[in-house]
Each structure stands twice: as structure tokens, then as C-alpha cells.
Amino acid sequence: MARCGRLRNVWLQLVVSVALVWLPRAVSAGDLAERVVIVYNTEDPDSRPLADTYAQKRGVPTNQICGISIRVAETITRKEYEEKIRDPIWRFLTRQGLLEQEPQTIVDPVLGKVPGLSTVGAKVSYLVLMYGVPLRIENDPDPDAVEKPPDKAPPEWRRNDASVESELATLPSTGAKISGFLRNPFFRSGSADFGAALNREMLLVGRLDGPDPQTVQRMIDDAMTAERYGLHGRAYFDWRGLHDEAYVKGDDWIRGAYRTFHEAGYECDFDDRPETFDEDYPMTDAAIYAGWYAENVVGPFLRPDFHFKTGAVAYHLHSFSGTSVRTRTTHWVGPLLAKGAAATMGNVFEPYLTYTPRIDIFFQRLLEGAPFLEAGYYSEPVLSWQTTFVGDPLYRPFAASLDEQIERLEADHKPDVEWAYLRKINLLMAQDDSTKAEDLCRRKAKALRSEVLYEKLGDLLHAGHRDAEAIKAYAKADERQADSYRHIRVATKMATAYEAGRQTAQALAVYEGLATAYPSNHNVLGFYNRAHDLAVTVGDEAKVRSLQAKIDELVAARQKPAGPVPNEAGEQEKK
């Protein structure tokens, strides 16, 4: 174990080995719930009610709700973790009969042969840490608290900070250390069954947490809804275009996630610029998001009116994305949840890129029907490390097939059926059945009066060089203009169709209209530049001069130095 001989011996008496059964995709929600233990904090008044709500919603047995008592804080010490979290949970599992154990002699590399315990049967696979349970364990530099790493050990092996859930995941491990990380035996496992060795090594541990109790309640409800009807909307992927060998793998993972959702029939946006999505990027109806690399939330997620689709899964890769989950404005985990995501993940301390979840593998596993937490640990190379998984651990957005989703959506008259049909249309296109795809799109767009499907019809017609028809479809998609960002996206597509059909003046009018309608939009300069180029093409010199004047004015305004910054006393800072 990680500590000196005295603590090592105590810990070995606490060793458990939990049978972790790989759950086939056909497993019922009830079967999953039988293998769950919910952990709440008695010191937080909101923790137990949320635990009870989750247990009731999922059907978790009431004797599998575990209360611990620890100060309400996101960051705790190693001693607090061991005495207030780890040990009480172990006692609960054994006393409730959720673990069957027998004595076993353990060969320890330092202490030699010592008595221990081996689990021969278990009835639990998941630990769910409820709102109020601490998030992360701070590094303890006390040489008495950790084993002495080898002299040439890299920096990552000389730390013992970790997320609480990643540390708890090693609870059953015999002789597990706390400095550095441990190999995750489930990572990219090729077997449908974990096997006996894995069953003695790990648990799946996640949390239902967020900026406030109301957000957690909404996450629980959204997961249940999306599990029944499917996860519907658009998918957004924010690449960086890196060439540095040490970081290019992050781009590779996000590109892989994009390909996975594209193949699954989702409408996908892939941004290959070095910058993150800007605030006025026309991101709408977001069900999936994966990107990197900003320390605090930026881009469309800052817009007051931005909100994810029900059940959305979102992830931003950054070293400190999960430093806090009790915030709406800093880092990423809390803000993404505050904007409506149902599930996300992040890092509580510096993880190093190699030891973060493989987002491409995570999404592939999720699309195969796995629960959120299983997909998370399948994609995570190490344990006893920095990842926090936040969301309903049992959430399976792809438990039902696409046809089953459509049947349920239609039976219950849910408007999201348009998104399910959109996926079906894209899958038909992938099978080179463009005629059938267009026919289905046209029929359902009309029957549902769907702006989503009329936009898709415009895309199909434009791709087939039938631009006059595409323009009519885009006009149908943009009839109500209820969402300004959807309007910008559709109008831009319409302008492209006008240009392809050699209707340059009409395209020019579209860009002028966008620039006039949205003068504060971050992309207004782009609208004016495109209008200027089209004015040159049509030979309208007066309009060229007018547009150039607007462009010069905007450029000058953006280059103007910012004014003096008020100091803490409210006075102007002097230059």
C-alpha cells in the first residue's frame, strides 16, 4: 500500500474484491440498479433528498443508500478521504451483505506475508457519489503519508492528489498505492466479460453533482427522458490542428469522435481552426460537444440563450476542466452542466494528456449502448488519478435502436422525432441511397412542418446541384427565424446556393441583410467582407465603396485600444 507499515497493515484489513460484471447491452434498467450503491453526505442538507430521488427514479434498493459524514467542501485532505469516505463505504458494503469475503494471505513487497481479505462474491458494481460528497483529494507531501517513489520516477509518480471517485475505483485492489496512478484493467478491454482478475481490482465510481441541487435534479430527469426517446440534435467537434507530436493525439481523438457520430447519422460540425468556437458561432440544438483547449468556458456557451438539448453529453479537454463542479462560470464541468448538459467529465488536477479519457473510445462505447459510466472507464487508461465523471452513471442514451426511438417519439407526439428522421436520412445517404433519402426528407419535412428537415432538404438539393430547389427549401427552413443563430446558418447556406446558381446579387443581399441585422455579432466583419467581394463581382462600384467604408470603420474600432481598467477601489488605473 501507499503508506508506512502501520497504515499499510490497516488498509490491507480493508481490502475488498468486488465482482464487476460486464453488462450486456440487452440488460434491463432494473438489473443495472440492483448493482448500484448511492453515497450521500449527511452534512449537506441537499445530499440525502437527491440520493432518495435518484434511488426512486432508478429503482435502487433502499438498503443500498450509504450515508457518510464529512465537511462540505470540494477539496479535502488524504486523511479525510481515508477516514471519512473510503473506510465508511467499505464498512457499509460488507455489513449490508453486498460483499462476501474470506481470509487470504497477501504477499506484500515490503511487509512480506500479511493477512488480508479476498472477495468471493459481490452484488455491487457502481458507486454513485451524490451532490455534497467532496470532489478531489489534495496532494499530501508528508513523507510519512506516501511510499517513497524510485529516485528516477517521473513527476506524475511523485504526487498523490486525485479525484475522489478515481481513488475509490481502486477500493477492491490488493496493495494499491496512492502515489501516481494505476493501470486501468478495463481500458479498451476486448472481452465482453471482465473476468475474475478484473473483478478483484476495481469499481465503477461516478457522481451526480453540479452547480446546484436543481441542476442535479434536472440531470437525473433528462437522462431518463433521453434514455427512452434517444439523444437528438447536432454534434459539434472543435479540433486544434496541431502538429506537435506530444499533443496531436488530442486532435486525433476528437477527429475520431467526429467520424463516429458522422457514421451514426448525426449532423456534425467539425471546426479545424486553432481557435475554439467563437461566441457567435451558429451552434444550435447541440446534443454532443467535444473540444479543447481553453481553461475557462468560452464561445457559444457564454451566450445567455444557449442551452443544450435534453440528455446532451459534452466534454472539453483541459488539464483543470473539473477543478470545481460547483460553478456556473469557471472551468468547464460546472458551466456545461449549467447550460443543460446531462453528462460530462473533467480533470480535478493536472492529468497529462496521455492519462485523460480517450474521447473517441468513450463515444464509440456509448453509441454501442453502454451506460455513461461504463463508457467512461472503458476509455480511461488509469485509475487513482484525476478524472471526474459527472452524470447519471446508468444513463444509456443509445439503449434503444433508432427505429425504436422513432416509434416512441411518434406514439407520444414528441417534436424531436424530426431529429430521429434526420439521422435516418443521413444513414440512407451513407448507403448511397440518395433518392430514398431525399424522398423521406421531403415527405417528413412537409408532414412535420420541420425547419430541421427543410434545412436538410436544402443541403441534399444543393449537393445535387439543384440550387433553385435548394433555395426554396432553405426559405422554408427560415420562415419563422425564431433562433437568430439558426437563421444565420440557414441564410449563409442560402447565399451559397445563390452563388452556385449564379444569382450573385441575391447572395449579396443576403450578406448585407445579415450584417445589418446583427451589427454586434462577432462575425459581422466577415458578412461585410463577403458582401464586398460579391459587390465587386457584380460591378456595383457605389456599393463597393459603401461596404469598404463599413469594413474600415469596423477594423478601426477593433484596433482601438481598450479604455482604462477600473481598479479595486473603482478608480481609473493610470498608464
Backbone hydrogen bonds, N-H to C=O, Kabsch-Sander energy under -0.5 kcal/mol:
donor,donor_aa,acceptor,acceptor_aa,energy
2,A,176,A,-0.7
4,C,144,D,-0.9
8,R,4,C,-2.7
9,N,5,G,-2.2
10,V,6,R,-1.6
11,W,7,L,-2.6
12,L,8,R,-2.1
13,Q,9,N,-1.1
13,Q,10,V,-0.5
14,L,11,W,-1.5
15,V,12,L,-1.0
16,V,171,L,-0.8
20,L,18,V,-0.7
21,V,19,A,-0.8
27,V,24,P,-2.2
32,L,28,S,-1.8
33,A,29,A,-2.4
34,E,30,G,-1.6
35,R,32,L,-1.7
36,V,33,A,-1.6
37,V,126,Y,-2.2
38,I,64,Q,-2.5
39,V,128,V,-3.2
40,Y,66,C,-2.5
42,T,40,Y,-0.6
42,T,68,I,-3.0
44,D,41,N,-1.6
47,S,44,D,-1.5
48,R,44,D,-0.7
50,L,46,D,-1.4
51,A,47,S,-2.1
52,D,48,R,-2.8
53,T,49,P,-2.3
54,Y,50,L,-2.6
55,A,51,A,-2.5
56,Q,52,D,-2.5
57,K,53,T,-2.6
58,R,54,Y,-2.5
59,G,55,A,-1.7
60,V,55,A,-1.8
64,Q,61,P,-2.0
65,I,62,T,-1.0
66,C,38,I,-3.8
66,C,64,Q,-0.5
68,I,40,Y,-2.5
70,I,68,I,-0.5
73,A,71,R,-1.0
76,I,136,R,-2.4
81,Y,77,T,-2.1
82,E,78,R,-2.2
83,E,79,K,-2.6
84,K,80,E,-2.8
85,I,80,E,-0.6
85,I,81,Y,-1.6
86,R,81,Y,-2.9
87,D,82,E,-2.1
89,I,85,I,-1.9
90,W,86,R,-2.2
91,R,87,D,-2.4
92,F,88,P,-2.2
93,L,89,I,-2.4
94,T,90,W,-1.9
95,R,91,R,-2.7
96,Q,92,F,-2.1
97,G,94,T,-1.2
98,L,93,L,-1.9
99,L,93,L,-0.9
100,E,121,G,-3.1
101,Q,99,L,-0.5
102,E,118,S,-2.3
104,Q,116,G,-2.1
106,I,104,Q,-0.5
106,I,114,V,-3.3
108,D,106,I,-0.8
108,D,112,G,-3.8
112,G,108,D,-2.1
114,V,106,I,-2.8
116,G,104,Q,-2.2
117,L,12,L,-0.6
118,S,102,E,-2.8
120,V,100,E,-2.9
121,G,100,E,-1.4
123,K,98,L,-2.4
125,S,35,R,-3.1
126,Y,35,R,-2.7
127,L,204,L,-2.4
128,V,37,V,-2.7
129,L,127,L,-0.6
129,L,206,G,-3.0
130,M,39,V,-3.1
130,M,128,V,-0.6
131,Y,208,L,-1.1
133,V,130,M,-2.3
135,L,74,E,-1.4
136,R,74,E,-2.9
137,I,162,A,-3.4
138,E,76,I,-2.8
138,E,136,R,-0.5
145,A,142,D,-2.1
146,V,142,D,-0.7
153,A,150,P,-2.0
157,W,154,P,-1.7
158,R,155,P,-1.9
159,R,156,E,-0.5
162,A,137,I,-1.7
163,S,385,W,-2.9
164,V,135,L,-2.5
167,E,163,S,-1.9
168,L,164,V,-2.4
169,A,165,E,-1.6
170,T,167,E,-1.4
171,L,168,L,-2.2
173,S,170,T,-2.3
176,A,173,S,-1.0
180,G,159,R,-3.7
182,L,383,L,-2.2
184,N,381,P,-2.7
187,F,184,N,-1.2
188,R,378,Y,-2.0
189,S,186,F,-2.2
198,L,194,F,-0.5
199,N,195,G,-1.9
200,R,196,A,-0.9
200,R,197,A,-0.9
201,E,198,L,-2.4
202,M,198,L,-1.3
203,L,169,A,-1.7
204,L,125,S,-2.2
205,V,203,L,-0.7
206,G,127,L,-2.3
207,R,389,F,-2.3
208,L,129,L,-2.4
209,D,207,R,-0.7
216,V,212,D,-1.6
217,Q,213,P,-2.5
218,R,214,Q,-2.3
219,M,215,T,-2.4
220,I,216,V,-2.1
221,D,217,Q,-2.2
222,D,218,R,-3.0
223,A,219,M,-2.1
224,M,220,I,-1.7
225,T,221,D,-2.2
226,A,222,D,-3.0
227,E,223,A,-1.8
228,R,224,M,-1.3
229,Y,225,T,-2.5
230,G,226,A,-2.5
231,L,397,P,-0.5
232,H,230,G,-0.7
234,R,285,D,-3.4
235,A,267,E,-2.7
236,Y,288,I,-2.4
237,F,269,D,-2.6
238,D,290,A,-2.5
239,W,237,F,-0.7
239,W,271,D,-2.4
247,Y,244,D,-1.8
248,V,244,D,-2.2
250,G,247,Y,-1.6
251,D,247,Y,-0.8
252,D,248,V,-2.3
253,W,249,K,-2.5
254,I,250,G,-1.9
255,R,251,D,-2.8
256,G,252,D,-2.4
257,A,253,W,-2.2
258,Y,254,I,-2.3
259,R,255,R,-2.4
260,T,256,G,-2.1
261,F,257,A,-2.1
262,H,258,Y,-2.5
263,E,259,R,-2.5
264,A,260,T,-1.0
265,G,262,H,-1.4
266,Y,261,F,-2.4
268,C,266,Y,-0.7
269,D,235,A,-2.7
271,D,237,F,-2.8
271,D,269,D,-0.5
272,D,270,F,-0.7
281,Y,278,D,-1.9
283,M,281,Y,-3.3
284,T,282,P,-0.7
287,A,234,R,-3.2
288,I,234,R,-1.7
289,Y,313,V,-1.6
290,A,236,Y,-1.9
291,G,315,Y,-1.7
292,W,238,D,-0.8
297,V,331,H,-1.5
301,F,298,V,-0.9
302,L,299,G,-2.3
303,R,300,P,-1.7
306,F,303,R,-1.5
308,F,339,K,-2.8
309,K,286,A,-2.9
312,A,309,K,-2.0
313,V,287,A,-2.2
314,A,343,A,-2.1
315,Y,289,Y,-1.9
317,L,291,G,-2.9
318,H,316,H,-0.7
321,S,318,H,-1.5
322,G,347,N,-2.2
323,T,320,F,-1.5
332,W,321,S,-2.1
333,V,321,S,-2.4
334,G,324,S,-0.8
336,L,332,W,-2.6
337,L,333,V,-1.9
338,A,334,G,-2.6
339,K,335,P,-1.5
340,G,337,L,-1.8
341,A,336,L,-2.2
342,A,312,A,-2.8
343,A,312,A,-1.5
344,T,390,V,-2.6
346,G,388,T,-1.8
348,V,386,Q,-2.5
355,Y,352,Y,-1.8
356,T,353,L,-1.8
358,R,379,S,-2.9
359,I,357,P,-1.1
362,F,358,R,-2.6
363,F,359,I,-2.2
364,Q,360,D,-1.8
365,R,361,I,-2.5
366,L,362,F,-2.3
367,L,363,F,-2.6
368,E,364,Q,-1.1
369,G,366,L,-1.8
370,A,365,R,-1.8
372,F,395,Y,-2.1
373,L,393,P,-1.9
374,E,393,P,-0.5
375,A,371,P,-2.6
376,G,372,F,-2.1
377,Y,373,L,-2.5
378,Y,374,E,-2.1
379,S,375,A,-1.1
379,S,376,G,-0.6
380,E,377,Y,-0.6
383,L,182,L,-2.9
384,S,166,S,-1.7
388,T,346,G,-2.6
390,V,344,T,-2.4
390,V,388,T,-0.6
391,G,207,R,-2.7
391,G,389,F,-0.6
395,Y,392,D,-1.9
399,A,396,R,-1.6
405,Q,401,S,-2.3
406,I,402,L,-2.4
407,E,403,D,-2.2
408,R,404,E,-2.2
409,L,405,Q,-2.9
410,E,406,I,-2.6
411,A,407,E,-2.1
412,D,408,R,-2.0
413,H,410,E,-1.0
414,K,409,L,-2.9
417,V,414,K,-1.6
418,E,415,P,-1.7
419,W,416,D,-0.9
420,A,416,D,-1.4
421,Y,417,V,-2.4
422,L,418,E,-1.8
423,R,419,W,-2.0
424,K,420,A,-1.9
425,I,421,Y,-2.6
426,N,422,L,-2.3
427,L,423,R,-2.3
428,L,424,K,-1.9
429,M,425,I,-2.1
430,A,426,N,-2.0
431,Q,427,L,-1.0
432,D,429,M,-1.9
433,D,428,L,-2.4
434,S,432,D,-0.6
437,A,433,D,-2.1
438,E,434,S,-2.7
439,D,435,T,-2.2
440,L,436,K,-2.4
441,C,437,A,-2.4
442,R,438,E,-2.7
443,R,439,D,-2.4
444,K,440,L,-2.5
445,A,441,C,-2.3
446,K,442,R,-1.8
447,A,443,R,-2.6
448,L,444,K,-2.6
449,R,445,A,-0.7
450,S,445,A,-1.5
451,E,449,R,-0.6
454,Y,450,S,-2.1
455,E,451,E,-2.2
456,K,452,V,-1.7
457,L,453,L,-2.6
458,G,454,Y,-2.3
459,D,455,E,-2.0
460,L,456,K,-2.5
461,L,457,L,-2.6
462,H,458,G,-2.6
463,A,459,D,-2.4
464,G,460,L,-1.3
465,H,462,H,-1.9
466,R,461,L,-2.8
467,D,465,H,-0.6
470,A,466,R,-2.1
471,I,467,D,-2.5
472,K,468,A,-1.3
473,A,469,E,-2.1
474,Y,470,A,-2.8
475,A,471,I,-2.1
476,K,472,K,-1.8
477,A,473,A,-2.1
478,D,474,Y,-1.2
479,E,476,K,-1.2
484,S,482,A,-0.5
487,H,483,D,-2.5
488,I,484,S,-2.2
489,R,485,Y,-2.1
490,V,486,R,-2.7
491,A,487,H,-2.9
492,T,488,I,-2.1
493,K,489,R,-1.8
494,M,490,V,-2.5
495,A,491,A,-2.4
496,T,492,T,-1.9
497,A,493,K,-2.1
498,Y,494,M,-2.5
499,E,495,A,-2.4
500,A,496,T,-2.4
501,G,497,A,-1.9
502,R,499,E,-1.8
503,Q,498,Y,-3.3
504,T,502,R,-0.6
507,A,503,Q,-1.8
508,L,504,T,-2.7
509,A,505,A,-2.1
510,V,506,Q,-1.7
511,Y,507,A,-2.0
512,E,508,L,-2.4
513,G,509,A,-2.4
514,L,510,V,-2.2
515,A,511,Y,-2.4
516,T,512,E,-2.3
517,A,513,G,-2.5
518,Y,514,L,-2.1
521,N,518,Y,-1.3
524,V,521,N,-2.0
527,F,523,N,-1.8
528,Y,524,V,-2.3
529,N,525,L,-2.6
530,R,526,G,-2.3
531,A,527,F,-2.4
532,H,528,Y,-2.7
533,D,529,N,-2.2
534,L,530,R,-2.0
535,A,531,A,-2.4
536,V,532,H,-2.1
537,T,533,D,-1.8
538,V,534,L,-2.1
539,G,535,A,-0.9
540,D,535,A,-2.0
541,E,539,G,-1.3
544,V,540,D,-2.2
545,R,541,E,-2.4
546,S,542,A,-2.2
547,L,543,K,-2.9
548,Q,544,V,-2.5
549,A,545,R,-2.0
550,K,546,S,-1.7
551,I,547,L,-2.5
552,D,548,Q,-2.8
553,E,549,A,-2.2
554,L,550,K,-2.2
555,V,551,I,-2.7
556,A,552,D,-2.4
557,A,553,E,-2.0
558,R,554,L,-2.1
559,Q,555,V,-1.6
560,K,556,A,-0.9
567,N,571,E,-2.9
570,G,567,N,-2.3
573,E,565,V,-1.3
